[in-house]
Structure formats: C-alpha cells, structure tokens
Amino acid sequence: MASSSQESASRAGLYVGTSGWAYASWKPDFFPPEVKQKDFLRYYATRLNTTEVNYTFRRMLAESTAEKWLAETPDNFKFIFKAHQAITHFKRLKDAQEPLERFVNSLNPIERAGRLGPALFQLPPNLKCDLPLLQQFLGSVPKRLRCAFEFRHQSWFADEVYRVLSEHNAALCVAENEDLVTPDVVTASFSYYRYRKPEYSSSDLHQIAGRLGSHAHTREVYVFFKHEDLPQGPVWASEVLKLAEENAR
C-alpha cells in the first residue's frame, strides 16, 4: 500500500525517488534489517513513489521483469527508464532509429499499465552541442514517449537548445553534481531533476522540497537522488517527499 505522503505528493504531481533500489548496504538506515533482498522494491515503494531504472542503459527490459516490478508496486508508482547506451553512447543520437524502437517497445508493458514516466537520455560528456542532430533525433521519437535530456557538456546550455526541446515537449534534465550544475530552465509540460552532490543538509532538503513542491502544482515533477552503496540517497528522497506533503497541507 502507498503511504499517505506518497498519495498526497502524487496528487500534487511530485514524484521522488532514487536511481535504483537493490542495495543491501541501505540497511538499516533505509531498509529494515528483516526485509529480504527479493522484497527491496516492494518496501522501497512504500516510502517513495518513483524510481529511475539504470538497468536499461545496458540491456533492454524483458517483459517478465516489467510484469514482476508492476506487481510489486502500487498503482501510483512511476517507472522512469534510462535510454540504452546504443542510442546515446554508441550511436550518439545519429541514425539511432533501430535501437530507439527496440528501447521504446521494451517499455510497452509499463506504458500499458499507465505507470511509465519520461525516459532519460543521458548524453556522453564529450558530446558537444549539435542542434541539427538534436532536432533530427527528437523528430524520430514516438510522440507518446516523454523525454528528458541530461546534457553533460556546457555547450548545450543555450537558448537555441531550449527552444528545440520546447518544440518537442522534451525536458531539460536539471542535474547537479560537484562538477556541473544545469540551469533550471523549464522546456516541457513536466520537469526532471537529478541531485548528485555528496551531501545535502537539512536546510538544503527543505529548500528543495519547497521549490519542487511549488512546481508540482502546475506540472508533474520527477526528482532523483543519487543511489550507489550509501543509504543517504533514499533517506534524502524520503525526507523531501515527506516535507513536500507537509507543505501541501
């Protein structure tokens, strides 16, 4: 069952989670000691209402896996998938129709269940701005698939790029880490944030919850904290979701 904070935040359009969930090292700070690894997703979905699946960066999603994940999560839980590396890193968006079709088709079970959020296209750090390439690629993406783009080269952060994204209702992924902070520019009917700094204070989390909670009154907002072996990511995500629910009362 979804928690009350999940339900309130979902009604407001705010989805908060981490980029994965299968970490035994999250015990006991996030997962209780008695929760078995096979039940990690089921428990995770009682605390958070979305996850960003990195699994699909290296392999296509199998229908049996999709059905299993759907069965383990409530109806308001959203799955977000990172685009396969064949699209973003091997083809580098150029002539990528074949792997793009395979990736999109693999998400069909999640889409049919009404549980699919936007797909994340994370570009290589050495891929510089190429407007014709971006325009061509976006034109090949099926209209039913919402897209967020994480650019990791500074040259992409320009008004002309934002205009192209807006034309296709594609979101600029607002990512922050120690090396690069993306401008917070709205280019779509939804927003997408990735928080990757090594530390967030209580004050930081309150500010994040307030800012994103206000955005969620007008559009869906997807927020992901870092995952990896340390449990801080899901703990921070849970706190932001809780604070946003309290602010909405």
Contacts in CASP RR format, 6 or more apart in sequence:
PFRMAT RR
TARGET T0000
AUTHOR 0000-0000-0000
METHOD contacts of the structure
MODEL  1
MASSSQESASRAGLYVGTSGWAYASWKPDFFPPEVKQKDFLRYYATRLNT
TEVNYTFRRMLAESTAEKWLAETPDNFKFIFKAHQAITHFKRLKDAQEPL
ERFVNSLNPIERAGRLGPALFQLPPNLKCDLPLLQQFLGSVPKRLRCAFE
FRHQSWFADEVYRVLSEHNAALCVAENEDLVTPDVVTASFSYYRYRKPEY
SSSDLHQIAGRLGSHAHTREVYVFFKHEDLPQGPVWASEVLKLAEENAR
1 46 0 8 1.000
1 74 0 8 1.000
2 10 0 8 1.000
2 45 0 8 1.000
2 46 0 8 1.000
2 49 0 8 1.000
2 74 0 8 1.000
2 76 0 8 1.000
2 77 0 8 1.000
3 46 0 8 1.000
3 47 0 8 1.000
4 245 0 8 1.000
5 241 0 8 1.000
5 242 0 8 1.000
5 244 0 8 1.000
5 245 0 8 1.000
6 46 0 8 1.000
6 47 0 8 1.000
6 48 0 8 1.000
6 49 0 8 1.000
6 74 0 8 1.000
6 76 0 8 1.000
6 77 0 8 1.000
6 241 0 8 1.000
7 76 0 8 1.000
8 245 0 8 1.000
8 248 0 8 1.000
8 249 0 8 1.000
9 15 0 8 1.000
9 16 0 8 1.000
9 49 0 8 1.000
9 216 0 8 1.000
9 241 0 8 1.000
9 244 0 8 1.000
9 245 0 8 1.000
9 248 0 8 1.000
10 49 0 8 1.000
10 76 0 8 1.000
12 213 0 8 1.000
12 216 0 8 1.000
12 217 0 8 1.000
12 244 0 8 1.000
12 248 0 8 1.000
13 216 0 8 1.000
13 219 0 8 1.000
13 220 0 8 1.000
13 221 0 8 1.000
14 212 0 8 1.000
14 213 0 8 1.000
14 215 0 8 1.000
14 216 0 8 1.000
14 220 0 8 1.000
14 221 0 8 1.000
14 223 0 8 1.000
14 241 0 8 1.000
14 244 0 8 1.000
15 49 0 8 1.000
15 50 0 8 1.000
15 78 0 8 1.000
15 220 0 8 1.000
15 221 0 8 1.000
15 222 0 8 1.000
15 223 0 8 1.000
16 48 0 8 1.000
16 49 0 8 1.000
16 50 0 8 1.000
16 212 0 8 1.000
16 223 0 8 1.000
16 224 0 8 1.000
16 225 0 8 1.000
16 237 0 8 1.000
16 238 0 8 1.000
16 240 0 8 1.000
16 241 0 8 1.000
16 244 0 8 1.000
17 48 0 8 1.000
17 49 0 8 1.000
17 50 0 8 1.000
17 51 0 8 1.000
17 52 0 8 1.000
17 223 0 8 1.000
17 224 0 8 1.000
17 225 0 8 1.000
17 234 0 8 1.000
17 237 0 8 1.000
17 241 0 8 1.000
18 48 0 8 1.000
18 51 0 8 1.000
18 52 0 8 1.000
18 224 0 8 1.000
18 225 0 8 1.000
18 226 0 8 1.000
18 227 0 8 1.000
18 233 0 8 1.000
18 234 0 8 1.000
18 237 0 8 1.000
19 51 0 8 1.000
19 52 0 8 1.000
19 53 0 8 1.000
19 54 0 8 1.000
19 82 0 8 1.000
19 194 0 8 1.000
19 224 0 8 1.000
19 225 0 8 1.000
19 226 0 8 1.000
19 227 0 8 1.000
20 51 0 8 1.000
20 52 0 8 1.000
20 53 0 8 1.000
20 54 0 8 1.000
20 227 0 8 1.000
21 40 0 8 1.000
21 41 0 8 1.000
21 44 0 8 1.000
21 51 0 8 1.000
21 227 0 8 1.000
21 234 0 8 1.000
22 37 0 8 1.000
22 40 0 8 1.000
22 41 0 8 1.000
23 40 0 8 1.000
23 227 0 8 1.000
23 228 0 8 1.000
23 229 0 8 1.000
23 231 0 8 1.000
24 31 0 8 1.000
24 37 0 8 1.000
25 229 0 8 1.000
25 230 0 8 1.000
25 231 0 8 1.000
26 231 0 8 1.000
26 234 0 8 1.000
27 33 0 8 1.000
27 35 0 8 1.000
27 231 0 8 1.000
29 231 0 8 1.000
29 232 0 8 1.000
29 235 0 8 1.000
30 47 0 8 1.000
30 231 0 8 1.000
30 234 0 8 1.000
30 235 0 8 1.000
30 238 0 8 1.000
31 40 0 8 1.000
31 43 0 8 1.000
31 44 0 8 1.000
32 43 0 8 1.000
35 43 0 8 1.000
41 51 0 8 1.000
41 69 0 8 1.000
41 72 0 8 1.000
41 73 0 8 1.000
42 72 0 8 1.000
42 73 0 8 1.000
44 51 0 8 1.000
44 234 0 8 1.000
45 72 0 8 1.000
45 73 0 8 1.000
45 74 0 8 1.000
45 77 0 8 1.000
47 234 0 8 1.000
47 238 0 8 1.000
47 241 0 8 1.000
48 234 0 8 1.000
48 237 0 8 1.000
48 238 0 8 1.000
48 241 0 8 1.000
49 76 0 8 1.000
49 77 0 8 1.000
49 78 0 8 1.000
49 241 0 8 1.000
50 77 0 8 1.000
50 78 0 8 1.000
50 79 0 8 1.000
50 80 0 8 1.000
50 117 0 8 1.000
50 222 0 8 1.000
50 224 0 8 1.000
51 79 0 8 1.000
51 80 0 8 1.000
52 80 0 8 1.000
52 81 0 8 1.000
52 82 0 8 1.000
52 120 0 8 1.000
52 194 0 8 1.000
52 222 0 8 1.000
52 224 0 8 1.000
53 61 0 8 1.000
53 79 0 8 1.000
53 80 0 8 1.000
53 81 0 8 1.000
53 82 0 8 1.000
54 82 0 8 1.000
54 227 0 8 1.000
55 61 0 8 1.000
56 81 0 8 1.000
56 82 0 8 1.000
56 83 0 8 1.000
56 84 0 8 1.000
56 103 0 8 1.000
56 106 0 8 1.000
57 82 0 8 1.000
57 83 0 8 1.000
57 84 0 8 1.000
57 85 0 8 1.000
57 122 0 8 1.000
58 84 0 8 1.000
58 85 0 8 1.000
59 84 0 8 1.000
60 84 0 8 1.000
60 102 0 8 1.000
60 103 0 8 1.000
60 106 0 8 1.000
61 81 0 8 1.000
61 106 0 8 1.000
61 107 0 8 1.000
61 110 0 8 1.000
62 106 0 8 1.000
63 106 0 8 1.000
63 108 0 8 1.000
63 109 0 8 1.000
66 106 0 8 1.000
66 107 0 8 1.000
66 109 0 8 1.000
66 110 0 8 1.000
67 109 0 8 1.000
69 79 0 8 1.000
69 110 0 8 1.000
70 109 0 8 1.000
70 110 0 8 1.000
70 113 0 8 1.000
70 115 0 8 1.000
73 79 0 8 1.000
73 115 0 8 1.000
75 115 0 8 1.000
77 115 0 8 1.000
78 115 0 8 1.000
78 116 0 8 1.000
78 117 0 8 1.000
78 222 0 8 1.000
79 110 0 8 1.000
79 115 0 8 1.000
79 116 0 8 1.000
79 117 0 8 1.000
80 117 0 8 1.000
80 118 0 8 1.000
80 119 0 8 1.000
80 120 0 8 1.000
80 222 0 8 1.000
80 224 0 8 1.000
81 103 0 8 1.000
81 107 0 8 1.000
81 110 0 8 1.000
81 116 0 8 1.000
81 119 0 8 1.000
81 120 0 8 1.000
82 119 0 8 1.000
82 120 0 8 1.000
82 122 0 8 1.000
83 100 0 8 1.000
83 103 0 8 1.000
83 119 0 8 1.000
83 120 0 8 1.000
83 121 0 8 1.000
83 122 0 8 1.000
84 99 0 8 1.000
84 102 0 8 1.000
84 103 0 8 1.000
86 96 0 8 1.000
86 99 0 8 1.000
86 103 0 8 1.000
87 93 0 8 1.000
87 96 0 8 1.000
87 99 0 8 1.000
87 100 0 8 1.000
87 103 0 8 1.000
87 121 0 8 1.000
88 121 0 8 1.000
88 122 0 8 1.000
88 123 0 8 1.000
88 124 0 8 1.000
89 124 0 8 1.000
90 99 0 8 1.000
91 99 0 8 1.000
92 123 0 8 1.000
92 124 0 8 1.000
92 127 0 8 1.000
93 121 0 8 1.000
93 123 0 8 1.000
93 127 0 8 1.000
93 133 0 8 1.000
93 134 0 8 1.000
93 136 0 8 1.000
93 137 0 8 1.000
94 133 0 8 1.000
94 137 0 8 1.000
96 137 0 8 1.000
96 140 0 8 1.000
97 140 0 8 1.000
100 140 0 8 1.000
100 141 0 8 1.000
103 119 0 8 1.000
104 141 0 8 1.000
104 142 0 8 1.000
104 145 0 8 1.000
107 116 0 8 1.000
107 119 0 8 1.000
107 145 0 8 1.000
110 116 0 8 1.000
111 144 0 8 1.000
117 146 0 8 1.000
117 222 0 8 1.000
118 145 0 8 1.000
118 146 0 8 1.000
118 147 0 8 1.000
118 148 0 8 1.000
118 171 0 8 1.000
118 190 0 8 1.000
118 192 0 8 1.000
118 222 0 8 1.000
119 145 0 8 1.000
119 146 0 8 1.000
119 147 0 8 1.000
119 148 0 8 1.000
120 148 0 8 1.000
120 150 0 8 1.000
120 173 0 8 1.000
120 192 0 8 1.000
121 147 0 8 1.000
121 148 0 8 1.000
121 149 0 8 1.000
121 150 0 8 1.000
122 150 0 8 1.000
122 152 0 8 1.000
122 173 0 8 1.000
123 149 0 8 1.000
123 150 0 8 1.000
123 151 0 8 1.000
123 152 0 8 1.000
123 153 0 8 1.000
123 156 0 8 1.000
124 152 0 8 1.000
125 152 0 8 1.000
125 153 0 8 1.000
126 153 0 8 1.000
127 152 0 8 1.000
127 153 0 8 1.000
128 153 0 8 1.000
128 155 0 8 1.000
128 156 0 8 1.000
129 151 0 8 1.000
129 153 0 8 1.000
129 155 0 8 1.000
129 156 0 8 1.000
129 158 0 8 1.000
129 161 0 8 1.000
131 160 0 8 1.000
131 161 0 8 1.000
131 164 0 8 1.000
134 149 0 8 1.000
134 161 0 8 1.000
134 164 0 8 1.000
134 165 0 8 1.000
135 164 0 8 1.000
138 147 0 8 1.000
138 164 0 8 1.000
138 165 0 8 1.000
138 167 0 8 1.000
138 168 0 8 1.000
138 170 0 8 1.000
139 168 0 8 1.000
141 147 0 8 1.000
141 168 0 8 1.000
146 169 0 8 1.000
146 170 0 8 1.000
146 171 0 8 1.000
146 188 0 8 1.000
146 190 0 8 1.000
147 168 0 8 1.000
147 170 0 8 1.000
147 171 0 8 1.000
148 170 0 8 1.000
148 171 0 8 1.000
148 172 0 8 1.000
148 173 0 8 1.000
148 188 0 8 1.000
148 192 0 8 1.000
148 222 0 8 1.000
149 165 0 8 1.000
149 170 0 8 1.000
149 171 0 8 1.000
149 172 0 8 1.000
149 173 0 8 1.000
150 173 0 8 1.000
150 175 0 8 1.000
150 182 0 8 1.000
150 194 0 8 1.000
151 157 0 8 1.000
151 161 0 8 1.000
151 172 0 8 1.000
151 173 0 8 1.000
151 182 0 8 1.000
152 175 0 8 1.000
152 180 0 8 1.000
154 180 0 8 1.000
157 182 0 8 1.000
157 183 0 8 1.000
161 172 0 8 1.000
162 172 0 8 1.000
162 185 0 8 1.000
162 187 0 8 1.000
165 171 0 8 1.000
165 172 0 8 1.000
165 187 0 8 1.000
165 188 0 8 1.000
166 187 0 8 1.000
166 188 0 8 1.000
169 188 0 8 1.000
169 189 0 8 1.000
170 187 0 8 1.000
170 188 0 8 1.000
171 186 0 8 1.000
171 187 0 8 1.000
171 188 0 8 1.000
171 190 0 8 1.000
171 191 0 8 1.000
171 192 0 8 1.000
172 182 0 8 1.000
172 183 0 8 1.000
172 185 0 8 1.000
172 186 0 8 1.000
172 187 0 8 1.000
172 188 0 8 1.000
172 192 0 8 1.000
173 182 0 8 1.000
173 192 0 8 1.000
173 193 0 8 1.000
173 194 0 8 1.000
174 182 0 8 1.000
174 183 0 8 1.000
174 184 0 8 1.000
174 185 0 8 1.000
174 191 0 8 1.000
174 192 0 8 1.000
174 193 0 8 1.000
174 194 0 8 1.000
175 181 0 8 1.000
175 182 0 8 1.000
175 193 0 8 1.000
175 194 0 8 1.000
175 196 0 8 1.000
176 182 0 8 1.000
176 194 0 8 1.000
176 195 0 8 1.000
176 196 0 8 1.000
176 197 0 8 1.000
177 196 0 8 1.000
177 197 0 8 1.000
178 196 0 8 1.000
178 197 0 8 1.000
178 198 0 8 1.000
189 219 0 8 1.000
189 220 0 8 1.000
190 219 0 8 1.000
190 220 0 8 1.000
190 221 0 8 1.000
190 222 0 8 1.000
191 212 0 8 1.000
191 215 0 8 1.000
191 219 0 8 1.000
191 220 0 8 1.000
191 221 0 8 1.000
191 222 0 8 1.000
192 221 0 8 1.000
192 222 0 8 1.000
193 212 0 8 1.000
193 221 0 8 1.000
193 222 0 8 1.000
193 223 0 8 1.000
193 224 0 8 1.000
194 224 0 8 1.000
195 208 0 8 1.000
195 223 0 8 1.000
195 224 0 8 1.000
195 225 0 8 1.000
195 226 0 8 1.000
195 236 0 8 1.000
196 225 0 8 1.000
196 226 0 8 1.000
199 232 0 8 1.000
200 208 0 8 1.000
200 225 0 8 1.000
200 232 0 8 1.000
200 236 0 8 1.000
205 236 0 8 1.000
205 239 0 8 1.000
205 240 0 8 1.000
205 243 0 8 1.000
206 243 0 8 1.000
208 223 0 8 1.000
208 240 0 8 1.000
209 239 0 8 1.000
209 240 0 8 1.000
209 241 0 8 1.000
209 243 0 8 1.000
209 244 0 8 1.000
209 247 0 8 1.000
210 243 0 8 1.000
210 244 0 8 1.000
210 247 0 8 1.000
212 221 0 8 1.000
212 223 0 8 1.000
212 240 0 8 1.000
212 244 0 8 1.000
213 221 0 8 1.000
213 244 0 8 1.000
213 247 0 8 1.000
213 248 0 8 1.000
215 221 0 8 1.000
216 244 0 8 1.000
223 237 0 8 1.000
223 240 0 8 1.000
224 237 0 8 1.000
225 232 0 8 1.000
225 233 0 8 1.000
225 234 0 8 1.000
225 236 0 8 1.000
225 237 0 8 1.000
225 240 0 8 1.000
226 232 0 8 1.000
226 233 0 8 1.000
227 233 0 8 1.000
227 234 0 8 1.000
END
